[in-house]
Amino acid sequence: MYHPHTDIRRVSWIESLPPFFRPYLYLARLDRPIGFWLLFLPCLWSFGLSETWSWMTVFFFLWGSIFMRSAGCVINDLADQSFDQKVERTKTRPLAAGALTKHQALSFLVLLLGGAFLILLQLKKITILMGFFFLPLVILYPFMKRWTYWPQLFLGLVFNGGILMAWVDGKGALSLEPLLLYGAGIFWTLGYDTVYGYQDKEEDEGLGLKSTALLFKDQLKPFLLGCFSVMIFLLISIGVYNEYTKIYYGILISLYSWFIYQVWFLNSNDKQNLLALFRNQKWVGFWVLGAILLGRI
């Protein structure tokens, strides 16, 4: 029987399902919802900033985020199957462990993309066009670590596309505000995904793969602080542009203080510490959302 993790407590709801379904759900990383939150929360930022949204639209973006994050994980594992088999953290993934075949994974991918497409059709034409623009980038992302030391930057461009899509679905066109927010999201992703990649830096280096975790392996803390500083600066710029109240800046100052604290005490040799910082980014997303929603008070 397929058990991808030793800590079954985290995935008990999947283990309660028939064995046939379990590898597919693990392949989609539905046992690890942090990825979907990191995709969906920037969409909420954009809705909060634009003040043009409905609960139905939020519902569509929620399910779109789940489908696309799951599809991205399948694409990633199809591209990286041979690498995943050689990395301790990823060797138990369904494709790497042989629990699913490539044909099964491709069939599942078509199902996920079909679901995402049906959701996309519920949105405005300009949003649909933007969705088709980002899809090739989703497919290209897993190959970036073969070609450049900046796959995390590329992920930031892809993962925060929901900011632009949510904005144009409400406003009909882009402006300075969503572009500043998009930039903030990119630098946020650049920081937290470097932390995530740092867990595998030795194995990635041995396999000839590239990442910002390897490029800045001896300067991790300054690099992270730089990424998070640019993020906060861009968020402050949005506040100035919109004439937000002091509440907005107070929340951002508290968030920046938290970033400094986390980076200062980060133990780059402790994988659990790295993973904890990565998982805490969900609360960063809510922190920023709170600032945006309360910034007009």
KOLVEXPA-341151 format. One line per field, with one value per residue (C-alpha): residue number from 1; residue in three letters; x, y, z. Coordinates in Angstrom, 3 decimals, padded with zeros to 6 digits, always signed. Each point is the difference from the previous one (the first is absolute). Layout:
BEGIN
seq	[NUM ...]
type	[ALA ...]
east	[X ...]
north	[Y ...]
up	[Z ...]
END
This chain:
BEGIN
seq	[1 2 3 4 5 6 7 8 9 10 11 12 13 14 15 16 17 18 19 20 21 22 23 24 25 26 27 28 29 30 31 32 33 34 35 36 37 38 39 40 41 42 43 44 45 46 47 48 49 50 51 52 53 54 55 56 57 58 59 60 61 62 63 64 65 66 67 68 69 70 71 72 73 74 75 76 77 78 79 80 81 82 83 84 85 86 87 88 89 90 91 92 93 94 95 96 97 98 99 100 101 102 103 104 105 106 107 108 109 110 111 112 113 114 115 116 117 118 119 120 121 122 123 124 125 126 127 128 129 130 131 132 133 134 135 136 137 138 139 140 141 142 143 144 145 146 147 148 149 150 151 152 153 154 155 156 157 158 159 160 161 162 163 164 165 166 167 168 169 170 171 172 173 174 175 176 177 178 179 180 181 182 183 184 185 186 187 188 189 190 191 192 193 194 195 196 197 198 199 200 201 202 203 204 205 206 207 208 209 210 211 212 213 214 215 216 217 218 219 220 221 222 223 224 225 226 227 228 229 230 231 232 233 234 235 236 237 238 239 240 241 242 243 244 245 246 247 248 249 250 251 252 253 254 255 256 257 258 259 260 261 262 263 264 265 266 267 268 269 270 271 272 273 274 275 276 277 278 279 280 281 282 283 284 285 286 287 288 289 290 291 292 293 294 295 296 297]
type	[MET TYR HIS PRO HIS THR ASP ILE ARG ARG VAL SER TRP ILE GLU SER LEU PRO PRO PHE PHE ARG PRO TYR LEU TYR LEU ALA ARG LEU ASP ARG PRO ILE GLY PHE TRP LEU LEU PHE LEU PRO CYS LEU TRP SER PHE GLY LEU SER GLU THR TRP SER TRP MET THR VAL PHE PHE PHE LEU TRP GLY SER ILE PHE MET ARG SER ALA GLY CYS VAL ILE ASN ASP LEU ALA ASP GLN SER PHE ASP GLN LYS VAL GLU ARG THR LYS THR ARG PRO LEU ALA ALA GLY ALA LEU THR LYS HIS GLN ALA LEU SER PHE LEU VAL LEU LEU LEU GLY GLY ALA PHE LEU ILE LEU LEU GLN LEU LYS LYS ILE THR ILE LEU MET GLY PHE PHE PHE LEU PRO LEU VAL ILE LEU TYR PRO PHE MET LYS ARG TRP THR TYR TRP PRO GLN LEU PHE LEU GLY LEU VAL PHE ASN GLY GLY ILE LEU MET ALA TRP VAL ASP GLY LYS GLY ALA LEU SER LEU GLU PRO LEU LEU LEU TYR GLY ALA GLY ILE PHE TRP THR LEU GLY TYR ASP THR VAL TYR GLY TYR GLN ASP LYS GLU GLU ASP GLU GLY LEU GLY LEU LYS SER THR ALA LEU LEU PHE LYS ASP GLN LEU LYS PRO PHE LEU LEU GLY CYS PHE SER VAL MET ILE PHE LEU LEU ILE SER ILE GLY VAL TYR ASN GLU TYR THR LYS ILE TYR TYR GLY ILE LEU ILE SER LEU TYR SER TRP PHE ILE TYR GLN VAL TRP PHE LEU ASN SER ASN ASP LYS GLN ASN LEU LEU ALA LEU PHE ARG ASN GLN LYS TRP VAL GLY PHE TRP VAL LEU GLY ALA ILE LEU LEU GLY ARG ILE]
east	[+000.000 +001.290 +000.982 +002.000 +000.648 +000.925 -002.246 -003.400 -001.745 +000.380 -001.846 -002.559 -002.870 +001.824 +000.839 -003.706 -000.759 +000.162 +003.604 -000.566 -000.424 +002.844 +002.987 -001.867 -000.795 +003.599 +001.174 -002.158 +001.492 -003.480 +001.587 +002.010 -002.399 +002.670 +000.636 -003.621 -000.088 +003.095 -001.722 -003.420 +000.911 +001.560 -003.309 -001.743 +002.500 -001.026 -003.713 +000.492 +002.006 -002.394 -003.165 -001.766 -000.887 -002.840 -000.132 -000.605 +003.156 +002.006 -001.440 +001.158 +003.513 +000.119 -000.725 +002.138 +002.914 -000.560 -000.216 +002.997 +002.205 -000.821 +000.666 +003.300 +001.071 -000.798 +001.935 +002.911 +000.113 -000.263 +002.956 +002.048 -000.718 +003.613 +001.298 -002.597 +001.135 +003.451 -001.083 -000.850 -002.900 -001.682 +000.775 -003.331 -002.122 -002.447 +001.775 +003.480 -001.092 -001.764 -003.467 -001.264 +001.098 +000.645 -003.120 -002.116 +001.557 -000.622 -003.638 -000.374 +001.644 -002.520 -002.804 +001.439 +000.582 -003.509 -001.409 +002.099 -001.177 -003.673 +000.530 +001.891 -002.940 -002.140 +002.147 +000.266 +001.568 +003.066 +000.543 -000.296 +002.611 +002.340 -000.504 +001.107 +003.064 +001.107 -000.604 +003.202 +001.974 -001.436 +001.193 +003.448 +000.685 +001.270 +002.690 +001.386 +002.323 +001.768 +000.700 +000.324 +000.858 -003.239 -002.860 -001.421 -000.357 -001.798 -002.290 -000.785 -001.095 -002.279 -001.281 -001.145 -001.777 -003.258 +000.588 -000.245 -002.840 -002.082 +000.573 -000.976 -003.030 -001.299 +001.420 +000.307 +003.556 +003.320 +001.372 +002.902 -001.488 -000.227 +003.448 +001.475 -001.888 +001.215 +003.573 -000.492 -001.302 +002.948 +002.582 -001.980 +000.066 +003.671 +000.746 -002.145 +000.765 +003.718 -000.566 -001.892 +002.735 +002.706 -001.173 +001.363 +003.017 +002.626 -001.976 -000.947 +003.627 +001.006 -002.639 +001.136 -003.188 -000.091 -001.867 +000.340 +000.565 +003.277 +000.832 -000.313 +000.774 +002.651 -002.077 -003.443 -001.013 +000.992 -001.715 -003.231 -000.011 +000.516 -002.955 -002.341 +001.179 -000.901 -003.366 -000.763 +001.233 -002.369 -002.890 +000.790 -000.024 -003.516 -001.022 +001.422 -001.721 -003.362 +000.486 -000.501 -000.226 +002.610 -001.581 +001.304 +003.574 -000.164 -000.963 +002.805 +002.553 -001.050 +000.318 +003.466 +001.063 -001.192 +002.022 +003.142 -000.584 -000.573 +003.017 +002.274 -000.717 -000.208 +002.174 +000.978 +001.369 -003.296 -002.449 -002.897 +000.751 +000.075 -003.267 -001.648 +000.914 -001.368 -003.295 -000.369 -000.320 -003.722 -000.353 +002.053 -002.612 -002.785 +002.085 +000.220 -003.686 -000.858 +002.089 -001.762 -003.489 +000.625 +002.141 -002.956 -001.322]
north	[+000.000 +003.436 +002.221 +003.071 +001.397 -001.403 +002.521 -001.342 +002.313 +002.844 -001.854 -002.094 +001.149 -001.360 -003.266 -000.493 -000.074 -003.094 -000.897 +000.778 +003.741 +000.548 +000.276 +002.528 +002.213 -000.183 +000.781 +003.137 +000.843 +000.215 -001.209 +003.241 +002.920 +002.657 +000.160 +000.769 +002.715 +001.639 +000.053 +001.137 +002.651 +002.425 -000.193 +001.130 +002.867 +001.155 -000.285 +001.993 +002.663 +000.393 -000.163 -001.554 -003.571 -002.341 -003.155 -001.997 +001.397 -000.778 -003.521 -000.415 +001.225 -002.305 -003.084 +001.260 +000.272 -003.553 -001.449 +001.924 -000.637 -003.710 +000.030 +001.792 -002.697 -002.733 +001.828 +000.485 -003.685 -001.152 +002.202 -000.892 -003.697 -001.077 +002.758 -000.641 -003.611 +001.239 +002.623 -001.115 +002.426 -000.895 -003.675 -001.081 +002.061 -002.229 +000.156 -000.312 -002.912 -001.787 +000.246 +001.589 -000.273 +002.970 -000.878 +000.111 +003.310 +001.502 -001.115 +001.603 +003.176 +000.243 -000.348 +002.776 +002.358 -000.726 +001.006 +003.179 +000.815 -000.369 +002.408 +002.453 +000.094 +001.477 +003.155 +002.980 -000.325 +002.037 -002.239 -003.100 +001.373 +000.757 -003.539 -001.404 +002.275 -001.424 -003.686 -000.429 +001.557 -002.615 -002.724 +001.567 +000.564 -003.525 +000.298 +003.348 -001.600 -001.718 +003.301 +002.783 +000.713 +002.003 -002.533 +001.561 +003.325 -001.749 -001.660 +003.437 +001.179 -003.033 -000.408 +003.599 +000.171 -000.248 +003.570 +001.320 -002.347 +000.941 +003.687 -000.020 -002.185 +002.781 +003.123 -001.035 +001.333 +000.160 +003.067 +000.899 -001.506 -003.641 +000.236 +001.160 -002.786 -002.513 +001.126 -000.392 -003.521 -000.880 +001.028 -001.788 -003.206 +000.491 +000.066 -002.846 -002.348 +000.538 -001.178 -003.019 -000.818 +000.297 -003.334 -001.805 +002.131 -002.744 -002.542 +002.570 +001.013 -003.636 -000.452 +003.106 +001.948 +003.730 +002.266 +003.190 -002.281 -001.054 +003.418 +001.620 -003.009 +001.931 +003.195 -001.385 +002.402 +003.238 -001.228 -000.849 +003.303 +001.784 -001.816 +000.690 +003.631 +000.618 -001.661 +002.333 +003.038 -000.765 -000.518 +003.338 +001.602 -001.321 +001.552 +003.376 -000.161 -000.775 +002.319 -002.840 +000.701 -000.620 -003.378 -001.283 +001.076 -001.304 -003.451 +000.071 +001.088 -002.891 -002.374 +001.307 -000.402 -003.601 -000.553 +001.342 -002.225 -003.113 +000.593 +000.896 -003.249 -002.169 -003.109 -000.791 -003.399 -001.108 -001.211 +000.034 +003.629 +000.861 -001.832 +001.745 +003.436 -001.002 -001.237 +003.170 +001.982 -000.788 +002.327 +002.628 -000.140 +000.617 +002.751 +001.881 -000.610 +001.479 +003.078 +000.542 -000.462 +002.185 +002.595 +002.204 +000.253]
up	[+000.000 -000.941 +002.934 -001.127 +003.459 +003.360 +001.727 -001.037 +002.462 -002.467 -002.755 +001.880 -002.235 -003.061 +001.746 +000.709 -003.746 -002.247 -000.939 -003.693 +000.653 +002.464 -002.396 -002.143 +002.979 +001.209 -003.537 +000.095 +003.449 +001.503 +003.228 +000.027 -000.486 +000.574 -003.755 -000.808 +002.691 -001.467 -003.384 +001.203 +002.577 -002.528 -001.904 +003.179 +000.320 -003.449 +000.742 +003.194 -001.777 -002.920 +002.130 -002.991 +000.818 +000.760 +002.091 -003.178 -001.604 +003.132 -000.130 -003.616 +000.824 +003.025 -002.069 -002.852 +002.428 +001.240 -003.502 -001.362 +003.010 -000.277 -003.751 +000.576 +002.456 -002.543 -002.732 +002.391 +000.961 -003.618 -000.905 +003.081 +000.491 -000.539 +002.282 +002.712 +000.282 +001.079 +002.548 +003.538 +000.419 -003.302 -000.612 +001.521 -002.380 -001.931 -003.359 +001.460 +002.197 -002.856 +001.540 -003.229 -003.626 -002.274 -001.971 +003.163 +001.036 -003.453 +000.084 +003.417 -001.297 -002.842 +002.562 +002.176 -002.920 -001.226 +003.377 +000.001 -003.531 +000.939 +002.898 -002.210 -002.414 +002.772 +000.054 -002.330 -003.461 +000.936 +003.031 -002.181 -002.403 +002.886 +001.304 -003.355 +000.145 +003.357 -000.861 -002.098 +002.861 +002.383 -002.380 -000.416 +003.700 +000.896 -002.660 +001.205 +002.556 -002.877 -001.767 +002.569 +003.624 +000.228 -000.188 +003.179 -001.820 -002.844 +002.542 +001.404 -003.447 -000.340 +003.550 +000.319 -003.332 +001.913 +001.212 -003.559 -000.945 +003.048 -000.680 -003.679 +000.735 +002.216 -001.605 -003.636 -000.425 +001.842 +001.786 +002.266 +003.161 -001.127 -001.568 +003.314 +001.771 -002.595 +000.644 +003.753 -000.561 -002.239 +002.604 +002.714 -002.070 -000.823 +003.713 +001.276 -002.904 +000.539 +003.579 -001.342 -002.527 +002.651 +001.412 -003.074 -000.842 +000.358 -002.036 -002.651 -000.363 -000.429 -002.706 -001.865 +000.717 +000.666 +002.405 +001.994 +003.000 -001.651 -001.414 +003.432 +002.193 +001.946 +000.149 +000.713 +002.755 -001.798 -003.152 +001.829 +001.850 -003.313 -001.606 +002.904 +000.211 -003.650 +000.601 +002.913 -001.948 -002.887 +002.421 +001.644 -003.459 -000.512 +003.311 -000.983 -003.385 +001.625 +002.983 +002.475 +003.707 +002.676 +000.733 -003.341 +000.705 +003.564 -001.252 -002.594 +002.620 +002.226 -002.956 -000.870 +003.633 -000.157 -003.194 +001.692 +003.021 -002.123 -002.246 +002.910 +001.826 -003.116 +000.267 -003.580 +001.046 +001.542 -002.659 +002.445 +000.829 -003.710 -000.597 +002.945 -001.386 -003.392 +001.448 +002.068 -003.230 -000.036 +002.985 -001.832 -002.755 +002.500 +001.620 -003.302 -000.689 +003.388 -000.735 -003.329 +001.439 +003.045 -001.768 -000.889 +003.561]
END
